[in-house]
Amino acid sequence: MSEARLELRGIVASAGGVRLLHDVDVAVRTGEITVVVGPSGAGKSTLLRAMLGMPPAGGTLTYAGASVRGPDGYASAPADVDASEWTTVRRRLVGIVPQAAAASLDPLTTIGDEFHAAARRRGVPCGPNDLLAALSLAGLKEIGRAHV
């Protein structure tokens, strides 16, 4: 198994005195796609912010084995990566597919529909069947068919 490309260890985050994340560990290897799914308020956005090195969060954040948390707590480029490359890396590492607010009122909308709409907005040429095929390869076909 390859070394983790992006790794979070012992991530904790709080807001308003309430602990939102409790000692979360995540490791994403090259070529992997990790999906974070959960109900409203479960901490998905907080975890994604932590993956981008956005405080408030505690724990370690590494990219390709190097710490990327600067002294101010934000993610900063490893010593061997220039700032513009780091911006590109961050954009490629963490992508967010937000749920459309109107879709939450539509019981027929699936998670796959949400991903397909996000791909279209980003100009990615794919149809709904392409997305289901990709989810199937990742062992996530049933998630794509689940309703929002």
trRosetta pair geometry for C-beta under 8 A, 3 or more apart (Angstrom, degrees):
i j d omega theta_ij theta_ji phi_ij phi_ji
1 29 7.1 -107 176 -88 88 161
2 5 8.0 17 124 -42 116 86
2 29 4.9 123 78 -164 101 124
2 30 5.8 -57 116 35 153 99
2 31 7.9 86 38 27 148 111
3 29 7.2 149 92 -123 28 94
3 64 7.9 74 110 -146 120 48
3 65 6.6 -6 156 -59 140 106
4 7 4.1 81 116 -66 143 109
4 27 3.9 -87 -106 -163 138 100
4 28 6.4 85 -158 54 89 36
4 29 5.6 -86 -111 -79 47 68
4 62 7.6 86 98 86 112 106
5 28 5.9 -56 56 101 92 79
5 29 5.8 110 -5 -150 91 28
5 30 4.8 112 -52 -59 131 69
5 32 8.0 -179 22 35 116 101
5 63 6.9 2 159 -156 63 63
5 64 6.0 -3 -149 -71 60 65
5 93 7.8 -155 123 -120 113 107
6 26 7.8 -13 115 115 92 99
6 27 7.5 164 88 -153 55 41
6 28 4.6 2 57 54 98 107
6 51 6.9 46 163 -157 134 98
6 62 7.5 167 -152 89 38 55
6 63 5.7 -6 -103 -108 70 72
6 93 5.6 116 -65 -159 148 126
7 26 7.1 -180 -148 92 43 59
7 27 4.8 5 -113 -112 88 78
7 28 7.5 -158 -72 27 51 63
7 60 7.6 -1 112 110 93 97
7 61 7.5 164 87 -152 55 38
7 62 4.8 -6 58 58 99 97
7 63 7.9 -172 22 -75 70 31
8 11 4.8 0 165 -42 117 126
8 24 6.5 3 118 107 122 91
8 25 6.5 -180 96 -144 73 35
8 26 4.5 25 45 46 106 92
8 27 7.7 -147 33 -66 59 49
8 50 6.2 74 -134 130 146 113
8 51 6.3 -82 -51 -95 135 69
8 59 6.3 52 -178 124 83 133
8 60 7.2 165 -153 86 43 57
8 61 5.6 -4 -105 -103 76 71
9 25 5.4 19 -120 -117 56 89
9 59 5.7 -172 89 -177 49 104
9 60 4.7 -1 54 54 99 102
9 62 7.9 15 1 5 105 105
10 23 5.4 -32 -136 -137 57 69
10 24 7.7 84 -176 52 6 42
10 25 6.9 26 -37 -75 42 84
10 58 7.2 -58 127 119 93 84
10 59 4.0 179 92 -123 72 98
10 60 6.4 55 46 12 102 81
11 21 5.4 -30 120 133 93 140
11 23 7.3 117 55 -151 46 15
11 24 4.3 -40 60 60 103 93
11 25 7.4 166 10 -71 90 34
11 26 7.5 -9 4 9 136 99
11 47 7.2 96 115 -127 150 73
11 50 4.9 79 -158 172 136 154
11 57 5.7 -16 -159 -175 92 114
11 58 7.1 149 -150 78 40 51
11 59 3.9 -106 -84 35 43 159
11 61 7.8 63 -88 -69 107 88
12 19 6.9 -44 -167 -150 97 102
12 21 5.6 -174 -139 93 31 86
12 22 6.4 28 -115 -119 86 30
12 23 6.3 9 -69 -54 93 47
12 24 7.6 156 -70 11 42 82
12 57 6.8 152 76 -160 42 60
12 58 4.5 -10 55 54 96 102
12 59 6.0 138 7 -36 68 105
13 19 7.6 121 83 -161 43 57
13 20 4.8 -42 95 63 93 107
13 21 4.3 49 28 26 92 109
13 43 7.6 145 63 -150 120 110
13 46 5.1 -177 90 176 151 119
13 49 7.8 101 -121 78 160 113
13 50 6.1 -120 -51 -68 132 121
13 56 5.8 132 -146 99 80 76
13 57 4.5 -30 -83 -101 100 75
13 58 7.4 -179 -71 15 50 68
14 17 6.8 -4 171 -140 119 9
14 18 6.2 164 -157 79 80 37
14 19 5.1 -43 -96 -99 93 48
14 20 6.1 166 -106 4 30 85
14 56 6.4 -52 55 109 66 131
15 18 6.1 -24 68 57 63 88
15 20 5.8 31 10 -34 96 129
15 46 7.7 -125 -19 -106 123 128
15 56 7.1 155 -77 49 71 121
19 22 5.9 61 149 -75 125 88
20 43 5.0 150 165 -110 90 106
20 46 4.8 -124 132 -148 138 176
21 24 5.0 -57 -177 -11 112 125
21 43 5.4 138 -75 -168 81 140
21 46 5.7 -162 -36 121 112 124
21 47 6.3 133 -96 -79 136 78
21 50 6.8 -40 19 -35 169 153
21 57 7.2 8 51 -128 138 96
23 59 7.8 149 -125 -90 43 126
24 47 6.4 -91 130 -115 167 107
24 50 7.6 106 69 84 130 161
24 59 7.5 -66 58 -65 72 172
26 34 6.9 109 -169 168 114 166
26 47 7.4 98 -30 -173 148 116
26 51 7.3 -46 78 -90 145 107
28 32 5.2 -153 -164 82 74 120
28 34 5.1 -100 -100 -14 112 130
28 93 7.7 130 86 -162 145 90
29 32 4.8 81 58 -8 73 125
33 138 6.0 -54 60 -115 114 145
35 140 6.5 87 14 -124 150 157
35 143 7.0 115 108 141 158 163
36 44 4.9 150 131 -139 116 93
36 47 6.0 -168 -142 83 159 138
36 48 6.8 -153 46 -57 152 96
37 44 7.5 18 -119 -102 11 135
37 111 7.2 -6 -121 -128 133 148
37 143 6.7 -155 -33 -153 166 125
38 42 3.4 -97 131 74 131 164
38 43 7.3 -4 81 47 152 68
38 44 5.4 180 45 -54 105 110
39 42 5.2 113 60 -41 64 115
43 46 4.6 -59 -159 47 71 119
43 47 5.7 77 139 -29 88 97
44 47 5.9 -58 -152 34 27 109
44 48 6.5 22 153 -15 64 107
45 48 5.6 -54 -147 38 34 111
45 49 6.3 39 153 -21 66 103
45 96 7.8 48 -115 -133 76 136
46 49 5.7 -51 -150 34 31 113
46 50 6.5 34 150 -20 63 103
46 57 7.7 149 173 -84 85 110
47 50 5.5 -53 -152 34 34 114
47 51 6.5 38 148 -23 65 101
48 51 5.4 -47 -149 31 37 115
48 52 6.7 28 152 -10 64 104
48 94 5.9 138 -160 -172 88 125
48 96 5.8 77 -176 -87 161 110
49 52 5.8 -63 -153 43 34 105
49 54 4.2 -78 -177 66 89 117
49 57 7.1 170 108 -37 93 131
50 53 7.4 44 -176 -76 35 22
50 54 7.0 -95 -73 53 27 69
50 57 4.1 146 -112 -121 97 164
50 59 7.4 29 -169 55 127 123
50 61 7.1 -163 163 -82 76 125
51 61 7.4 159 -135 -134 32 120
51 93 7.3 -158 156 129 110 112
51 94 4.9 143 113 -92 124 138
52 75 6.0 -122 159 7 45 139
52 90 6.1 74 -134 -162 85 114
52 94 5.5 -111 -67 53 91 159
53 57 7.9 -135 -147 55 31 128
53 61 5.5 -176 -90 100 87 165
53 68 6.1 -102 -75 116 141 99
53 69 5.8 -172 -137 -101 109 71
53 70 7.8 75 172 10 136 82
53 73 7.7 161 174 142 81 54
53 74 5.2 82 134 -178 104 47
53 75 2.2 152 22 -38 159 92
53 76 7.4 -152 150 -16 160 48
54 57 7.3 77 85 2 49 119
54 74 6.5 15 -105 -124 44 81
54 75 7.4 -43 -43 0 52 97
55 73 4.2 23 -56 135 129 132
55 74 6.6 -82 -11 -71 93 63
56 73 7.6 -18 -121 166 49 148
57 73 7.6 145 53 180 69 106
60 67 6.7 -79 -160 -117 96 97
60 69 7.1 -131 -146 4 48 134
61 67 7.1 86 76 -155 60 64
61 68 5.5 -75 114 60 98 89
61 69 4.9 107 46 -48 105 104
61 75 6.3 -82 114 -97 145 98
62 65 6.0 -9 165 -151 128 11
62 66 6.1 155 -156 72 88 26
62 67 5.5 -53 -98 -90 82 42
62 68 6.4 135 -130 1 29 88
63 66 6.1 -31 67 62 68 82
63 68 4.7 39 5 -36 108 138
63 78 6.2 -134 71 -33 105 120
63 89 7.0 76 -172 152 150 138
63 93 7.6 -69 -119 -93 118 157
64 78 7.1 -86 61 -11 107 162
66 78 3.9 67 106 -123 145 132
66 79 7.2 -128 -166 18 147 82
66 80 7.6 -179 -47 26 168 100
67 78 7.5 131 68 -104 42 88
68 75 4.8 16 135 -154 104 87
68 76 6.3 -173 -176 58 66 46
68 77 7.1 -18 -139 -126 96 13
68 78 5.8 -62 -90 -56 85 79
69 73 6.5 -21 -173 -152 103 32
69 74 7.4 161 -149 89 63 20
69 75 6.2 -51 -94 -98 51 52
69 76 7.3 68 -172 19 13 82
70 73 7.1 -36 72 28 72 20
70 74 5.5 -9 41 68 110 71
70 75 7.1 91 -5 170 90 10
70 76 3.5 63 -54 -6 116 130
75 90 7.0 136 104 -100 144 126
76 86 7.6 0 176 -180 39 162
77 81 4.5 -135 -173 90 105 96
77 82 6.7 -16 168 147 164 10
77 83 5.6 -130 -17 -93 146 48
77 85 7.3 90 -133 73 132 86
77 86 3.5 -106 -92 -64 104 150
78 81 4.9 67 56 15 83 108
78 86 7.7 167 19 -98 63 115
81 85 5.1 -126 -172 91 87 120
81 86 5.1 110 129 -67 117 90
81 89 6.9 -13 -174 -12 148 150
82 85 5.0 87 59 13 76 106
82 86 7.0 -139 99 -11 36 92
83 86 5.5 -55 -147 34 31 114
83 87 6.6 36 154 -23 65 99
84 87 5.7 -45 -152 29 35 114
84 88 6.8 35 150 -15 63 103
85 88 5.6 -56 -155 38 36 112
85 89 6.2 40 147 -24 68 105
86 89 5.4 -49 -145 35 34 116
86 90 6.3 36 155 -20 66 102
87 90 5.9 -53 -150 35 29 110
87 91 6.5 27 153 -17 63 107
88 91 5.8 -58 -149 37 31 110
88 92 6.3 21 156 -12 66 110
89 92 6.0 -65 -149 42 28 104
89 93 5.9 28 157 -25 67 113
90 93 5.7 -55 -138 34 28 112
90 94 6.6 -28 -177 30 64 100
91 94 7.8 -85 -137 56 16 67
91 95 7.8 50 175 -81 54 79
92 95 7.9 -21 -158 -47 24 100
97 114 6.0 113 150 140 116 100
97 115 5.7 -1 -162 -102 165 62
97 118 4.2 -74 -131 -56 100 169
98 118 7.9 140 36 -94 55 120
99 103 6.1 -126 179 68 83 120
99 104 6.2 70 146 -59 125 100
99 114 6.0 -39 -116 -130 63 145
99 148 6.1 137 -144 -154 121 128
100 103 4.1 86 70 -5 97 110
100 104 7.6 -161 92 -16 58 76
100 109 7.8 -115 56 -162 110 160
100 114 6.8 -160 3 -120 90 91
100 117 6.9 -31 -32 105 130 158
101 104 6.1 -47 -165 16 38 112
102 105 6.0 -60 -170 34 46 108
102 106 6.8 36 140 -17 73 111
103 106 5.2 -63 -149 38 46 111
103 109 4.2 -139 -163 134 99 175
103 113 7.3 176 -140 103 135 120
103 114 6.5 142 130 -85 171 98
103 148 5.3 44 136 50 107 166
104 109 8.0 -70 -64 59 24 139
104 148 6.0 -109 -100 129 54 121
106 109 4.4 77 92 -17 110 109
106 148 7.6 46 72 50 80 122
107 147 6.2 14 -175 -174 59 145
108 147 7.2 -89 -147 -124 11 115
109 113 5.0 -120 -159 71 73 145
109 114 6.9 75 166 -50 110 87
109 147 6.6 99 79 -153 52 77
109 148 4.8 -14 100 10 104 122
110 113 4.7 113 53 -3 72 98
110 114 7.4 -130 101 -1 48 83
110 144 6.5 52 144 158 123 51
110 145 5.6 -52 -150 -153 143 27
110 146 6.3 124 -154 73 86 34
110 147 5.6 -69 -101 -96 59 47
110 148 6.8 167 -147 -29 12 78
111 114 5.5 -49 -156 32 40 115
111 115 6.6 38 148 -16 68 102
111 143 5.7 -57 75 155 149 75
111 144 5.8 -119 83 -126 94 30
111 145 7.8 -12 41 36 90 16
111 146 5.2 21 0 68 116 88
111 147 7.6 169 -22 -147 74 5
111 148 6.2 140 -70 -78 61 72
112 115 5.7 -53 -148 38 35 109
112 116 6.2 36 153 -21 67 106
112 128 6.5 78 145 -157 114 89
112 131 5.6 138 -162 116 93 126
112 132 6.0 17 -139 -76 145 82
112 135 6.8 -88 -101 -15 102 157
112 143 7.9 130 -53 110 83 62
112 144 3.4 61 -72 -176 109 85
112 145 6.2 15 -9 -66 129 39
113 116 5.7 -55 -146 37 30 112
113 117 6.3 31 155 -19 65 106
113 128 7.4 -6 -95 -118 59 115
113 148 7.8 -81 58 -33 110 114
114 117 5.9 -54 -148 36 29 111
114 118 6.5 29 153 -18 63 107
114 148 6.4 106 -41 -82 129 124
115 118 5.6 -56 -149 37 32 112
115 119 6.4 35 152 -22 66 104
115 131 5.6 149 102 -159 117 137
115 135 7.9 130 60 -63 165 121
115 144 7.0 -63 28 -123 137 91
116 119 5.7 -52 -149 33 32 112
116 120 6.5 33 152 -19 64 104
116 126 7.1 -127 -131 100 77 99
116 127 7.6 4 -141 173 121 28
116 128 5.2 -15 -98 -96 155 70
116 131 5.1 -107 -78 -20 89 159
117 120 5.7 -52 -150 35 32 112
117 121 6.5 34 152 -20 64 104
118 121 5.6 -52 -149 34 33 113
118 122 6.5 20 155 -9 65 108
119 122 6.0 -66 -151 44 31 103
119 124 4.0 -79 -170 66 87 119
119 126 5.3 -38 146 47 151 114
119 131 6.9 -154 -3 -84 152 119
120 123 7.6 45 -177 -70 31 21
120 124 7.2 -83 -64 54 25 73
126 130 4.0 -128 -163 86 94 140
126 131 5.8 108 139 -52 127 81
126 134 7.9 -17 -157 -13 149 135
127 130 5.0 105 51 1 66 102
127 131 7.4 -128 100 -3 39 87
128 131 5.7 -55 -154 35 35 113
128 132 6.5 33 152 -17 68 104
129 132 5.6 -50 -145 37 37 110
129 133 6.3 42 153 -23 66 103
130 133 5.7 -55 -152 34 30 113
130 134 6.5 29 151 -17 65 105
131 134 5.7 -54 -149 36 33 110
131 135 6.3 31 153 -16 66 106
131 144 6.5 163 131 -142 97 137
132 135 5.6 -53 -145 40 33 111
132 136 6.1 41 152 -26 65 105
132 141 6.1 57 -172 -138 80 87
132 144 5.3 173 -109 116 70 154
132 145 7.6 52 -121 -56 112 88
133 136 5.5 -52 -149 32 30 116
133 137 6.7 34 151 -22 62 100
134 137 5.7 -49 -153 30 34 113
134 138 6.7 21 152 -7 64 107
135 138 5.7 -64 -152 45 35 105
135 140 4.3 -93 -170 87 86 91
135 141 5.0 131 111 -89 99 45
135 143 6.5 -139 -168 63 128 95
135 144 4.2 140 68 -38 174 132
136 139 7.6 44 -176 -73 32 19
136 140 7.4 -109 -67 58 22 54
136 141 4.0 36 -90 -70 73 116
136 144 8.0 -62 -45 17 68 140
140 143 4.4 -37 -177 31 89 122
140 144 6.4 96 127 -26 86 91
141 144 5.7 -55 -159 30 37 114
141 145 6.9 22 151 -9 67 107
142 145 5.7 -62 -152 42 38 106
142 146 6.6 55 148 -42 68 95
143 146 5.5 -40 -152 9 37 119
